[in-house]
């Protein structure tokens, strides 16, 4: 399912993709996500903390609504970071 179905704006996604091309920013996000499990990504409070930390690292200010939309999207995807198929599916969504 597309992130747009959750109300996440394409402009926000494009800004984040652009910022992620910077090597230092990419490393900060990788460190933030290191060790995250599929159970962490199904827990709304843990996802909220990750979203806020990532937004801070990317210097993006999110409204409460945007934050809730992103959290709903992440939880609904049932992502397993150790499953290559899940990662490929996510990558194809945002390329």
Secondary structure, 3 states (H helix, E strand, C coil): CCHHHHCCCHHHHHHHHHHHCCHHHHHHHHHHHCCCCCCHHHCHHHHHHHHHHHHHHCCCCCCHHHHHHHHHHHHHHCCCCCCHHHHHHHHHHHC
